[in-house]
Amino acid sequence: MQRYRYQILEGGSRHANSMAFLTWTARYDGSNHGLRSFRRHERGLKPPKCPVIRLDTMHHSVEGLMSQLTTLLNS
């Protein structure tokens, strides 16, 4: 909002694009469509060749993740 301010409000030159983007982001996590989505990105990830720490604030609190990460880094 700070960058485009009044341009993204109703009647502004960027309003339609802003609303389209917000609509797309609302569908990202649960979408099964052929468009870019969380599920499609997850399926497309190749198994990494190094250890990975997944930080997921959808299922864990930030404090819980920080605790787990601190424990791993100190071990």
KOLGU-4560 file (N, C-alpha, C; in nm, 3 decimals, padded with zeros to 5 digits):
<recs>
<n_xx: 00.083 n_yy: -00.119 n_zz: 00.000 ca_xx: 00.000 ca_yy: 00.000 ca_zz: 00.000 c_xx: 00.087 c_yy: 00.124 c_zz: 00.000 mol: A seq: 1 type: MET>
<n_xx: 00.198 n_yy: 00.120 n_zz: 00.071 ca_xx: 00.281 ca_yy: 00.238 ca_zz: 00.084 c_xx: 00.339 c_yy: 00.280 c_zz: -00.052 mol: A seq: 2 type: GLN>
<n_xx: 00.376 n_yy: 00.182 n_zz: -00.135 ca_xx: 00.440 ca_yy: 00.215 ca_zz: -00.262 c_xx: 00.342 c_yy: 00.281 c_zz: -00.360 mol: A seq: 3 type: ARG>
<n_xx: 00.222 n_yy: 00.226 n_zz: -00.372 ca_xx: 00.127 ca_yy: 00.275 ca_zz: -00.472 c_xx: 00.013 c_yy: 00.357 c_zz: -00.414 mol: A seq: 4 type: TYR>
<n_xx: 00.000 n_yy: 00.354 n_zz: -00.285 ca_xx: -00.099 ca_yy: 00.433 ca_zz: -00.212 c_xx: -00.235 c_yy: 00.439 c_zz: -00.280 mol: A seq: 5 type: ARG>
<n_xx: -00.273 n_yy: 00.554 n_zz: -00.329 ca_xx: -00.408 ca_yy: 00.576 ca_zz: -00.382 c_xx: -00.431 c_yy: 00.509 c_zz: -00.517 mol: A seq: 6 type: TYR>
<n_xx: -00.325 n_yy: 00.465 n_zz: -00.585 ca_xx: -00.341 ca_yy: 00.400 ca_zz: -00.715 c_xx: -00.411 c_yy: 00.264 c_zz: -00.703 mol: A seq: 7 type: GLN>
<n_xx: -00.398 n_yy: 00.197 n_zz: -00.586 ca_xx: -00.461 ca_yy: 00.065 ca_zz: -00.572 c_xx: -00.601 c_yy: 00.072 c_zz: -00.512 mol: A seq: 8 type: ILE>
<n_xx: -00.642 n_yy: 00.188 n_zz: -00.468 ca_xx: -00.777 ca_yy: 00.204 ca_zz: -00.416 c_xx: -00.878 c_yy: 00.209 c_zz: -00.530 mol: A seq: 9 type: LEU>
<n_xx: -01.005 n_yy: 00.186 n_zz: -00.499 ca_xx: -01.108 ca_yy: 00.190 ca_zz: -00.601 c_xx: -01.101 c_yy: 00.321 c_zz: -00.679 mol: A seq: 10 type: GLU>
<n_xx: -01.100 n_yy: 00.308 n_zz: -00.812 ca_xx: -01.089 ca_yy: 00.426 ca_zz: -00.898 c_xx: -00.946 c_yy: 00.458 c_zz: -00.938 mol: A seq: 11 type: GLY>
<n_xx: -00.849 n_yy: 00.397 n_zz: -00.871 ca_xx: -00.708 ca_yy: 00.419 ca_zz: -00.903 c_xx: -00.664 c_yy: 00.339 c_zz: -01.024 mol: A seq: 12 type: GLY>
<n_xx: -00.552 n_yy: 00.380 n_zz: -01.084 ca_xx: -00.503 ca_yy: 00.316 ca_zz: -01.206 c_xx: -00.455 c_yy: 00.172 c_zz: -01.184 mol: A seq: 13 type: SER>
<n_xx: -00.424 n_yy: 00.134 n_zz: -01.062 ca_xx: -00.376 ca_yy: -00.002 ca_zz: -01.034 c_xx: -00.478 c_yy: -00.087 c_zz: -00.955 mol: A seq: 14 type: ARG>
<n_xx: -00.598 n_yy: -00.036 n_zz: -00.939 ca_xx: -00.698 ca_yy: -00.106 ca_zz: -00.859 c_xx: -00.733 c_yy: -00.244 c_zz: -00.915 mol: A seq: 15 type: HIS>
<n_xx: -00.761 n_yy: -00.255 n_zz: -01.044 ca_xx: -00.801 ca_yy: -00.383 ca_zz: -01.104 c_xx: -00.689 c_yy: -00.486 c_zz: -01.089 mol: A seq: 16 type: ALA>
<n_xx: -00.566 n_yy: -00.447 n_zz: -01.117 ca_xx: -00.453 ca_yy: -00.540 ca_zz: -01.103 c_xx: -00.434 c_yy: -00.581 c_zz: -00.958 mol: A seq: 17 type: ASN>
<n_xx: -00.451 n_yy: -00.490 n_zz: -00.868 ca_xx: -00.436 ca_yy: -00.520 ca_zz: -00.726 c_xx: -00.542 c_yy: -00.620 c_zz: -00.680 mol: A seq: 18 type: SER>
<n_xx: -00.666 n_yy: -00.601 n_zz: -00.722 ca_xx: -00.773 ca_yy: -00.693 ca_zz: -00.685 c_xx: -00.752 c_yy: -00.831 c_zz: -00.746 mol: A seq: 19 type: MET>
<n_xx: -00.705 n_yy: -00.836 n_zz: -00.871 ca_xx: -00.676 ca_yy: -00.965 ca_zz: -00.935 c_xx: -00.566 c_yy: -01.039 c_zz: -00.860 mol: A seq: 20 type: ALA>
<n_xx: -00.464 n_yy: -00.967 n_zz: -00.818 ca_xx: -00.355 ca_yy: -01.030 ca_zz: -00.742 c_xx: -00.404 c_yy: -01.082 c_zz: -00.607 mol: A seq: 21 type: PHE>
<n_xx: -00.484 n_yy: -01.005 n_zz: -00.536 ca_xx: -00.537 ca_yy: -01.049 ca_zz: -00.407 c_xx: -00.628 c_yy: -01.171 c_zz: -00.423 mol: A seq: 22 type: LEU>
<n_xx: -00.704 n_yy: -01.177 n_zz: -00.531 ca_xx: -00.788 ca_yy: -01.294 ca_zz: -00.559 c_xx: -00.702 c_yy: -01.417 c_zz: -00.582 mol: A seq: 23 type: THR>
<n_xx: -00.594 n_yy: -01.401 n_zz: -00.660 ca_xx: -00.503 ca_yy: -01.512 ca_zz: -00.687 c_xx: -00.437 c_yy: -01.560 c_zz: -00.557 mol: A seq: 24 type: TRP>
<n_xx: -00.390 n_yy: -01.468 n_zz: -00.473 ca_xx: -00.321 ca_yy: -01.509 ca_zz: -00.351 c_xx: -00.416 c_yy: -01.581 c_zz: -00.256 mol: A seq: 25 type: THR>
<n_xx: -00.543 n_yy: -01.545 n_zz: -00.257 ca_xx: -00.641 ca_yy: -01.612 ca_zz: -00.171 c_xx: -00.660 c_yy: -01.758 c_zz: -00.212 mol: A seq: 26 type: ALA>
<n_xx: -00.638 n_yy: -01.791 n_zz: -00.339 ca_xx: -00.655 ca_yy: -01.928 ca_zz: -00.388 c_xx: -00.525 c_yy: -02.008 c_zz: -00.384 mol: A seq: 27 type: ARG>
<n_xx: -00.413 n_yy: -01.945 n_zz: -00.361 ca_xx: -00.282 ca_yy: -02.011 ca_zz: -00.373 c_xx: -00.271 c_yy: -02.137 c_zz: -00.286 mol: A seq: 28 type: TYR>
<n_xx: -00.304 n_yy: -02.129 n_zz: -00.157 ca_xx: -00.284 ca_yy: -02.242 ca_zz: -00.067 c_xx: -00.374 c_yy: -02.361 c_zz: -00.098 mol: A seq: 29 type: ASP>
<n_xx: -00.497 n_yy: -02.340 n_zz: -00.141 ca_xx: -00.590 ca_yy: -02.450 ca_zz: -00.157 c_xx: -00.621 c_yy: -02.488 c_zz: -00.299 mol: A seq: 30 type: GLY>
<n_xx: -00.563 n_yy: -02.422 n_zz: -00.394 ca_xx: -00.599 ca_yy: -02.442 ca_zz: -00.534 c_xx: -00.549 c_yy: -02.575 c_zz: -00.590 mol: A seq: 31 type: SER>
<n_xx: -00.634 n_yy: -02.642 n_zz: -00.667 ca_xx: -00.595 ca_yy: -02.762 ca_zz: -00.741 c_xx: -00.585 c_yy: -02.733 c_zz: -00.890 mol: A seq: 32 type: ASN>
<n_xx: -00.602 n_yy: -02.610 n_zz: -00.927 ca_xx: -00.603 ca_yy: -02.572 ca_zz: -01.068 c_xx: -00.463 c_yy: -02.584 c_zz: -01.128 mol: A seq: 33 type: HIS>
<n_xx: -00.455 n_yy: -02.572 n_zz: -01.257 ca_xx: -00.328 ca_yy: -02.581 ca_zz: -01.327 c_xx: -00.240 c_yy: -02.458 c_zz: -01.310 mol: A seq: 34 type: GLY>
<n_xx: -00.289 n_yy: -02.360 n_zz: -01.239 ca_xx: -00.210 ca_yy: -02.241 ca_zz: -01.219 c_xx: -00.111 c_yy: -02.259 c_zz: -01.105 mol: A seq: 35 type: LEU>
<n_xx: -00.029 n_yy: -02.161 n_zz: -01.083 ca_xx: 00.066 ca_yy: -02.170 ca_zz: -00.972 c_xx: -00.010 c_yy: -02.184 c_zz: -00.841 mol: A seq: 36 type: ARG>
<n_xx: 00.027 n_yy: -02.285 n_zz: -00.764 ca_xx: -00.038 ca_yy: -02.308 ca_zz: -00.636 c_xx: 00.060 c_yy: -02.375 c_zz: -00.542 mol: A seq: 37 type: SER>
<n_xx: 00.028 n_yy: -02.373 n_zz: -00.414 ca_xx: 00.112 ca_yy: -02.435 ca_zz: -00.313 c_xx: 00.132 c_yy: -02.583 c_zz: -00.343 mol: A seq: 38 type: PHE>
<n_xx: 00.025 n_yy: -02.654 n_zz: -00.372 ca_xx: 00.035 ca_yy: -02.799 ca_zz: -00.400 c_xx: 00.121 c_yy: -02.827 c_zz: -00.521 mol: A seq: 39 type: ARG>
<n_xx: 00.104 n_yy: -02.749 n_zz: -00.625 ca_xx: 00.185 ca_yy: -02.770 ca_zz: -00.746 c_xx: 00.331 c_yy: -02.740 c_zz: -00.718 mol: A seq: 40 type: ARG>
<n_xx: 00.360 n_yy: -02.637 n_zz: -00.644 ca_xx: 00.498 ca_yy: -02.607 ca_zz: -00.608 c_xx: 00.558 c_yy: -02.718 c_zz: -00.523 mol: A seq: 41 type: HIS>
<n_xx: 00.481 n_yy: -02.772 n_zz: -00.429 ca_xx: 00.529 ca_yy: -02.880 ca_zz: -00.345 c_xx: 00.563 c_yy: -03.003 c_zz: -00.429 mol: A seq: 42 type: GLU>
<n_xx: 00.478 n_yy: -03.039 n_zz: -00.523 ca_xx: 00.502 ca_yy: -03.155 ca_zz: -00.609 c_xx: 00.625 c_yy: -03.135 c_zz: -00.697 mol: A seq: 43 type: ARG>
<n_xx: 00.650 n_yy: -03.012 n_zz: -00.736 ca_xx: 00.759 ca_yy: -02.983 ca_zz: -00.828 c_xx: 00.896 c_yy: -02.974 c_zz: -00.763 mol: A seq: 44 type: GLY>
<n_xx: 00.900 n_yy: -02.974 n_zz: -00.631 ca_xx: 01.030 ca_yy: -02.964 ca_zz: -00.564 c_xx: 01.107 c_yy: -03.094 c_zz: -00.576 mol: A seq: 45 type: LEU>
<n_xx: 01.230 n_yy: -03.086 n_zz: -00.617 ca_xx: 01.315 ca_yy: -03.204 ca_zz: -00.622 c_xx: 01.372 c_yy: -03.227 c_zz: -00.483 mol: A seq: 46 type: LYS>
<n_xx: 01.392 n_yy: -03.355 n_zz: -00.448 ca_xx: 01.453 ca_yy: -03.381 ca_zz: -00.317 c_xx: 01.591 c_yy: -03.315 c_zz: -00.309 mol: A seq: 47 type: PRO>
<n_xx: 01.616 n_yy: -03.237 n_zz: -00.207 ca_xx: 01.745 ca_yy: -03.169 ca_zz: -00.197 c_xx: 01.856 c_yy: -03.268 c_zz: -00.160 mol: A seq: 48 type: PRO>
<n_xx: 01.978 n_yy: -03.230 n_zz: -00.190 ca_xx: 02.094 ca_yy: -03.313 ca_zz: -00.158 c_xx: 02.157 c_yy: -03.275 c_zz: -00.026 mol: A seq: 49 type: LYS>
<n_xx: 02.090 n_yy: -03.188 n_zz: 00.047 ca_xx: 02.141 ca_yy: -03.145 ca_zz: 00.177 c_xx: 02.024 c_yy: -03.143 c_zz: 00.276 mol: A seq: 50 type: CYS>
<n_xx: 02.053 n_yy: -03.142 n_zz: 00.405 ca_xx: 01.945 ca_yy: -03.134 ca_zz: 00.504 c_xx: 01.865 c_yy: -03.004 c_zz: 00.487 mol: A seq: 51 type: PRO>
<n_xx: 01.736 n_yy: -03.014 n_zz: 00.509 ca_xx: 01.648 ca_yy: -02.898 ca_zz: 00.495 c_xx: 01.569 c_yy: -02.879 c_zz: 00.623 mol: A seq: 52 type: VAL>
<n_xx: 01.563 n_yy: -02.757 n_zz: 00.670 ca_xx: 01.479 ca_yy: -02.723 ca_zz: 00.783 c_xx: 01.360 c_yy: -02.647 c_zz: 00.726 mol: A seq: 53 type: ILE>
<n_xx: 01.241 n_yy: -02.704 n_zz: 00.742 ca_xx: 01.120 ca_yy: -02.641 ca_zz: 00.689 c_xx: 01.054 c_yy: -02.558 c_zz: 00.797 mol: A seq: 54 type: ARG>
<n_xx: 01.038 n_yy: -02.430 n_zz: 00.771 ca_xx: 00.974 ca_yy: -02.339 ca_zz: 00.865 c_xx: 00.832 c_yy: -02.314 c_zz: 00.816 mol: A seq: 55 type: LEU>
<n_xx: 00.736 n_yy: -02.366 n_zz: 00.887 ca_xx: 00.597 ca_yy: -02.360 ca_zz: 00.845 c_xx: 00.513 c_yy: -02.294 c_zz: 00.953 mol: A seq: 56 type: ASP>
<n_xx: 00.485 n_yy: -02.166 n_zz: 00.938 ca_xx: 00.407 ca_yy: -02.094 ca_zz: 01.038 c_xx: 00.258 c_yy: -02.121 c_zz: 01.025 mol: A seq: 57 type: THR>
<n_xx: 00.217 n_yy: -02.198 n_zz: 00.924 ca_xx: 00.076 ca_yy: -02.234 ca_zz: 00.912 c_xx: 00.038 c_yy: -02.338 c_zz: 01.018 mol: A seq: 58 type: MET>
<n_xx: 00.134 n_yy: -02.421 n_zz: 01.058 ca_xx: 00.106 ca_yy: -02.530 ca_zz: 01.151 c_xx: 00.179 c_yy: -02.517 c_zz: 01.284 mol: A seq: 59 type: HIS>
<n_xx: 00.271 n_yy: -02.425 n_zz: 01.295 ca_xx: 00.349 ca_yy: -02.408 ca_zz: 01.417 c_xx: 00.363 c_yy: -02.259 c_zz: 01.447 mol: A seq: 60 type: HIS>
<n_xx: 00.374 n_yy: -02.227 n_zz: 01.573 ca_xx: 00.394 ca_yy: -02.087 ca_zz: 01.610 c_xx: 00.536 c_yy: -02.046 c_zz: 01.576 mol: A seq: 61 type: SER>
<n_xx: 00.556 n_yy: -01.918 n_zz: 01.558 ca_xx: 00.690 ca_yy: -01.866 ca_zz: 01.531 c_xx: 00.782 c_yy: -01.900 c_zz: 01.648 mol: A seq: 62 type: VAL>
<n_xx: 00.732 n_yy: -01.888 n_zz: 01.769 ca_xx: 00.813 ca_yy: -01.918 ca_zz: 01.887 c_xx: 00.855 c_yy: -02.066 c_zz: 01.888 mol: A seq: 63 type: GLU>
<n_xx: 00.762 n_yy: -02.154 n_zz: 01.852 ca_xx: 00.792 ca_yy: -02.297 ca_zz: 01.847 c_xx: 00.898 c_yy: -02.328 c_zz: 01.742 mol: A seq: 64 type: GLY>
<n_xx: 00.887 n_yy: -02.264 n_zz: 01.626 ca_xx: 00.985 ca_yy: -02.283 ca_zz: 01.520 c_xx: 01.122 c_yy: -02.232 c_zz: 01.563 mol: A seq: 65 type: LEU>
<n_xx: 01.124 n_yy: -02.116 n_zz: 01.628 ca_xx: 01.251 ca_yy: -02.061 ca_zz: 01.675 c_xx: 01.316 c_yy: -02.154 c_zz: 01.777 mol: A seq: 66 type: MET>
<n_xx: 01.237 n_yy: -02.213 n_zz: 01.863 ca_xx: 01.288 ca_yy: -02.306 ca_zz: 01.963 c_xx: 01.349 c_yy: -02.428 c_zz: 01.896 mol: A seq: 67 type: SER>
<n_xx: 01.278 n_yy: -02.484 n_zz: 01.798 ca_xx: 01.330 ca_yy: -02.600 ca_zz: 01.725 c_xx: 01.458 c_yy: -02.566 c_zz: 01.650 mol: A seq: 68 type: GLN>
<n_xx: 01.459 n_yy: -02.451 n_zz: 01.585 ca_xx: 01.576 ca_yy: -02.409 ca_zz: 01.510 c_xx: 01.696 c_yy: -02.386 c_zz: 01.600 mol: A seq: 69 type: LEU>
<n_xx: 01.674 n_yy: -02.323 n_zz: 01.713 ca_xx: 01.782 ca_yy: -02.297 ca_zz: 01.810 c_xx: 01.839 c_yy: -02.429 c_zz: 01.859 mol: A seq: 70 type: THR>
<n_xx: 01.752 n_yy: -02.525 n_zz: 01.888 ca_xx: 01.798 ca_yy: -02.656 ca_zz: 01.934 c_xx: 01.884 c_yy: -02.723 c_zz: 01.828 mol: A seq: 71 type: THR>
<n_xx: 01.840 n_yy: -02.719 n_zz: 01.702 ca_xx: 01.917 ca_yy: -02.780 ca_zz: 01.593 c_xx: 02.052 c_yy: -02.712 c_zz: 01.573 mol: A seq: 72 type: LEU>
<n_xx: 02.053 n_yy: -02.580 n_zz: 01.581 ca_xx: 02.177 ca_yy: -02.507 ca_zz: 01.560 c_xx: 02.277 c_yy: -02.528 c_zz: 01.673 mol: A seq: 73 type: LEU>
<n_xx: 02.228 n_yy: -02.555 n_zz: 01.792 ca_xx: 02.316 ca_yy: -02.574 ca_zz: 01.908 c_xx: 02.359 c_yy: -02.720 c_zz: 01.925 mol: A seq: 74 type: ASN>
<n_xx: 02.308 n_yy: -02.809 n_zz: 01.842 ca_xx: 02.346 ca_yy: -02.952 ca_zz: 01.860 c_xx: 02.465 c_yy: -02.989 c_zz: 01.775 mol: A seq: 75 type: SER>
</recs>
